[in-house]
Amino acid sequence: MSESQFPSQQQDKFVLRLPDGMRDRIRLAAEENGRSMNSEILAVLEKAFPELSPFEEELAKVRRIFENAAPDDRMKLWQAMEETRGGPYHREKD
């Protein structure tokens, strides 16, 4: 098999089943916006799922850890975070 000359052929592909009429709605929107159906779908997906900044990615990790922690451990986690950043719950150790 020969290598493709087009980088787009090396990108991820995903087969999607569309409900009746949706393909036509996508086609009309793409025509109105002067782009291909693929570009129209990507534009909608990018708007719905924007790329996270490194800070937002780390914040999401912390949020998941906090949400998955046992209720009794959540306060300990919160206090540890506050002490780390000197927040309102920060108390100087004697």
N, CA, C and O of each residue as an XYZ file, in Angstrom:
376
protein
N       0.844     -1.177      0.000
C       0.000      0.000      0.000
C       0.891      1.243      0.000
O       1.851      1.302      0.769
N       0.603      2.219     -0.829
C       1.427      3.419     -0.906
C       0.965      4.454      0.125
O      -0.194      4.475      0.540
N       1.916      5.312      0.524
C       1.587      6.363      1.480
C       0.785      7.450      0.785
O       0.996      7.738     -0.393
N      -0.136      8.049      1.529
C      -0.978      9.105      0.978
C      -0.184     10.391      0.806
O       0.734     10.674      1.577
N      -0.543     11.165     -0.208
C       0.076     12.464     -0.425
C      -0.606     13.539      0.419
O      -0.093     14.651      0.536
N      -1.762     13.213      1.008
C      -2.562     14.196      1.727
C      -2.555     13.916      3.222
O      -2.969     12.840      3.652
N      -2.081     14.885      4.031
C      -2.045     14.686      5.485
C      -3.431     14.386      6.070
O      -3.540     13.663      7.059
N      -4.479     14.935      5.469
C      -5.827     14.710      6.001
C      -6.221     13.238      5.954
O      -7.065     12.794      6.732
N      -5.619     12.492      5.059
C      -5.931     11.074      4.985
C      -5.265     10.284      6.101
O      -5.578      9.112      6.310
N      -4.346     10.925      6.820
C      -3.676     10.277      7.953
C      -4.354     10.618      9.284
O      -3.985     10.065     10.320
N      -5.337     11.517      9.268
C      -6.016     11.937     10.497
C      -7.048     10.905     10.924
O      -7.446     10.037     10.147
N      -7.476     11.022     12.192
C      -8.508     10.121     12.717
C      -9.776     10.223     11.894
O     -10.160     11.296     11.428
N     -10.414      9.077     11.729
C     -11.703      9.031     11.033
C     -12.707      8.396     11.966
O     -12.372      7.518     12.762
N     -13.956      8.855     11.858
C     -15.014      8.360     12.730
C     -16.285      8.265     11.915
O     -16.758      9.271     11.386
N     -16.843      7.075     11.806
C     -18.089      6.880     11.069
C     -19.240      7.254     11.996
O     -19.288      6.829     13.150
N     -20.155      8.045     11.482
C     -21.252      8.563     12.288
C     -22.581      8.313     11.583
O     -22.731      8.609     10.398
N     -23.542      7.768     12.324
C     -24.886      7.586     11.772
C     -25.698      8.837     12.109
O     -25.783      9.238     13.270
N     -26.287      9.444     11.091
C     -27.073     10.661     11.281
C     -28.559     10.351     11.197
O     -28.975      9.527     10.383
N     -29.363     11.003     12.030
C     -30.807     10.828     11.920
C     -31.311     11.406     10.593
O     -30.654     12.243      9.973
N     -32.464     10.951     10.185
C     -33.059     11.443      8.931
C     -33.109     12.966      8.914
O     -33.543     13.595      9.878
N     -32.666     13.540      7.822
C     -32.751     14.981      7.626
C     -31.546     15.765      8.124
O     -31.342     16.902      7.698
N     -30.740     15.189      9.017
C     -29.617     15.949      9.570
C     -28.543     16.221      8.526
O     -27.955     17.303      8.515
N     -28.284     15.276      7.665
C     -27.268     15.490      6.630
C     -27.632     16.697      5.780
O     -26.769     17.508      5.445
N     -28.910     16.819      5.429
C     -29.361     17.967      4.633
C     -29.201     19.275      5.406
O     -28.823     20.292      4.826
N     -29.482     19.257      6.700
C     -29.323     20.470      7.518
C     -27.848     20.866      7.595
O     -27.516     22.050      7.533
N     -26.968     19.877      7.728
C     -25.532     20.160      7.762
C     -25.079     20.720      6.421
O     -24.307     21.677      6.370
N     -25.557     20.123      5.340
C     -25.193     20.587      3.993
C     -25.627     22.033      3.781
O     -24.870     22.839      3.240
N     -26.851     22.364      4.207
C     -27.345     23.742      4.050
C     -26.521     24.726      4.879
O     -26.174     25.807      4.404
N     -26.211     24.350      6.112
C     -25.406     25.227      6.966
C     -24.021     25.421      6.356
O     -23.490     26.532      6.356
N     -23.441     24.348      5.838
C     -22.116     24.432      5.218
C     -22.145     25.368      4.011
O     -21.244     26.189      3.834
N     -23.178     25.243      3.188
C     -23.300     26.127      2.020
C     -23.450     27.584      2.449
O     -22.837     28.472      1.856
N     -24.262     27.833      3.476
C     -24.463     29.200      3.966
C     -23.165     29.802      4.506
O     -22.934     31.006      4.393
N     -22.332     28.960      5.086
C     -21.074     29.431      5.672
C     -19.886     29.306      4.729
O     -18.760     29.635      5.100
N     -20.132     28.833      3.509
C     -19.074     28.744      2.513
C     -17.983     27.750      2.845
O     -16.807     27.995      2.577
N     -18.373     26.623      3.429
C     -17.378     25.599      3.741
C     -17.927     24.214      3.443
O     -19.112     24.039      3.162
N     -17.034     23.236      3.511
C     -17.437     21.850      3.269
C     -18.249     21.334      4.453
O     -18.238     21.929      5.530
N     -18.942     20.237      4.247
C     -19.690     19.630      5.349
C     -18.745     19.225      6.469
O     -19.060     19.411      7.644
N     -17.599     18.678      6.118
C     -16.624     18.286      7.128
C     -16.190     19.495      7.955
O     -16.145     19.428      9.184
N     -15.872     20.598      7.280
C     -15.454     21.811      7.985
C     -16.580     22.367      8.842
O     -16.327     22.887      9.929
N     -17.800     22.267      8.381
C     -18.955     22.739      9.158
C     -19.114     21.928     10.442
O     -19.326     22.482     11.520
N     -19.009     20.619     10.307
C     -19.126     19.746     11.478
C     -17.999     20.046     12.465
O     -18.239     20.131     13.669
N     -16.770     20.207     11.963
C     -15.633     20.510     12.837
C     -15.813     21.852     13.537
O     -15.460     21.984     14.709
N     -16.354     22.851     12.841
C     -16.574     24.162     13.451
C     -17.562     24.055     14.617
O     -17.358     24.660     15.670
N     -18.623     23.285     14.421
C     -19.611     23.105     15.488
C     -18.995     22.342     16.660
O     -19.221     22.696     17.817
N     -18.220     21.300     16.366
C     -17.578     20.519     17.430
C     -16.545     21.346     18.193
O     -16.456     21.241     19.416
N     -15.761     22.171     17.484
C     -14.767     23.021     18.153
C     -15.442     24.008     19.094
O     -14.927     24.291     20.175
N     -16.589     24.529     18.687
C     -17.318     25.470     19.538
C     -17.857     24.760     20.784
O     -17.831     25.320     21.880
N     -18.343     23.533     20.615
C     -18.913     22.778     21.734
C     -17.843     22.183     22.638
O     -18.064     22.017     23.838
N     -16.691     21.864     22.073
C     -15.616     21.211     22.828
C     -14.293     21.933     22.591
O     -13.402     21.390     21.937
N     -14.157     23.161     23.120
C     -12.909     23.894     22.884
C     -11.730     23.205     23.563
O     -11.883     22.520     24.574
N     -10.559     23.404     22.983
C      -9.337     22.835     23.553
C      -9.049     23.532     24.880
O      -9.127     24.756     24.981
N      -8.718     22.743     25.886
C      -8.445     23.289     27.208
C      -7.013     23.797     27.298
O      -6.096     23.224     26.709
N      -6.839     24.875     28.040
C      -5.483     25.361     28.318
C      -4.840     24.391     29.308
O      -5.549     23.616     29.951
N      -3.521     24.417     29.444
C      -2.872     23.537     30.434
C      -3.439     23.735     31.843
O      -3.599     22.770     32.590
N      -3.741     24.984     32.204
C      -4.325     25.254     33.518
C      -5.690     24.586     33.651
O      -5.984     23.969     34.675
N      -6.523     24.707     32.620
C      -7.863     24.107     32.658
C      -7.786     22.583     32.729
O      -8.614     21.954     33.388
N      -6.795     21.983     32.053
C      -6.616     20.535     32.125
C      -6.271     20.102     33.545
O      -6.822     19.124     34.052
N      -5.352     20.836     34.191
C      -4.970     20.507     35.567
C      -6.136     20.726     36.518
O      -6.344     19.936     37.440
N      -6.893     21.787     36.302
C      -8.054     22.065     37.137
C      -9.087     20.954     37.004
O      -9.700     20.561     37.997
N      -9.289     20.448     35.805
C     -10.221     19.341     35.588
C      -9.757     18.091     36.332
O     -10.579     17.360     36.885
N      -8.445     17.839     36.351
C      -7.916     16.684     37.093
C      -8.192     16.832     38.583
O      -8.630     15.887     39.238
N      -7.934     18.024     39.112
C      -8.170     18.271     40.538
C      -9.656     18.112     40.854
O     -10.022     17.530     41.875
N     -10.504     18.630     39.976
C     -11.956     18.520     40.182
C     -12.387     17.053     40.234
O     -13.201     16.672     41.075
N     -11.838     16.231     39.331
C     -12.195     14.805     39.330
C     -11.728     14.120     40.618
O     -12.456     13.312     41.194
N     -10.520     14.443     41.064
C     -10.008     13.866     42.310
C     -10.928     14.254     43.463
O     -11.296     13.411     44.281
N     -11.294     15.525     43.522
C     -12.147     16.022     44.593
C     -13.520     15.346     44.559
O     -14.038     14.926     45.594
N     -14.106     15.246     43.358
C     -15.440     14.652     43.226
C     -15.445     13.168     43.574
O     -16.449     12.650     44.063
N     -14.334     12.481     43.326
C     -14.254     11.048     43.601
C     -13.814     10.727     45.026
O     -13.824      9.567     45.439
N     -13.434     11.748     45.764
C     -12.990     11.534     47.145
C     -14.191     11.253     48.051
O     -15.305     11.715     47.801
N     -13.936     10.496     49.089
C     -14.983     10.243     50.088
C     -15.342     11.573     50.746
O     -14.482     12.442     50.888
N     -16.605     11.742     51.151
C     -17.028     13.014     51.750
C     -16.124     13.491     52.886
O     -15.830     14.683     52.977
N     -15.680     12.583     53.750
C     -14.819     12.977     54.861
C     -13.457     13.484     54.382
O     -12.831     14.316     55.038
N     -13.004     12.975     53.230
C     -11.695     13.381     52.712
C     -11.754     14.704     51.948
O     -10.724     15.348     51.751
N     -12.944     15.112     51.519
C     -13.053     16.346     50.742
C     -12.601     17.562     51.541
O     -11.895     18.423     51.016
N     -13.003     17.635     52.808
C     -12.594     18.780     53.624
C     -11.085     18.783     53.825
O     -10.458     19.842     53.813
N     -10.500     17.606     54.009
C      -9.043     17.527     54.160
C      -8.346     18.009     52.885
O      -7.364     18.749     52.945
N      -8.862     17.583     51.739
C      -8.293     18.026     50.467
C      -8.422     19.540     50.313
O      -7.476     20.217     49.911
N      -9.588     20.052     50.632
C      -9.831     21.491     50.509
C      -8.863     22.270     51.401
O      -8.258     23.249     50.966
N      -8.724     21.826     52.649
C      -7.834     22.516     53.570
C      -6.382     22.441     53.110
O      -5.636     23.411     53.245
N      -5.981     21.298     52.569
C      -4.618     21.160     52.050
C      -4.387     22.121     50.889
O      -3.321     22.728     50.788
N      -5.377     22.262     50.015
C      -5.238     23.193     48.893
C      -5.163     24.631     49.400
O      -4.355     25.421     48.911
N      -5.990     24.969     50.363
C      -5.977     26.320     50.907
C      -4.645     26.628     51.568
O      -4.115     27.726     51.398
N      -4.093     25.685     52.317
C      -2.798     25.893     52.967
C      -1.697     26.078     51.935
O      -0.781     26.876     52.133
N      -1.786     25.349     50.845
C      -0.781     25.439     49.790
C      -0.760     26.829     49.171
O       0.305     27.352     48.842
N      -1.924     27.417     49.014
C      -1.980     28.734     48.359
C      -2.189     29.876     49.337
O      -2.289     31.028     48.915
N      -2.257     29.588     50.642
C      -2.427     30.657     51.618
C      -3.805     31.279     51.572
O      -3.945     32.486     51.767
N      -4.834     30.468     51.316
C      -6.206     30.951     51.187
C      -6.844     31.305     52.516
O      -6.179     31.292     53.552
N      -8.144     31.625     52.492
C      -8.833     32.077     53.696
C      -8.866     31.061     54.820
O      -9.072     31.446     55.971
N      -8.675     29.799     54.542
C      -8.686     28.783     55.570
C      -7.276     28.434     56.032
O      -7.078     27.533     56.848
N      -6.324     29.147     55.506
C      -4.926     28.909     55.871
C      -4.684     29.380     57.303
O      -5.066     30.487     57.683
N      -4.055     28.536     58.069
C      -3.729     28.869     59.450
C      -2.238     28.626     59.651
O      -1.697     27.589     59.267
N      -1.598     29.610     60.262
C      -0.177     29.438     60.567
C      -0.033     28.346     61.623
O      -0.806     28.297     62.579
N       0.948     27.480     61.450
C       1.177     26.409     62.426
C       1.962     26.972     63.589
O       2.891     27.758     63.406
N       1.581     26.563     64.792
C       2.264     27.047     65.997
C       3.637     26.456     66.139
O       4.345     26.761     67.099
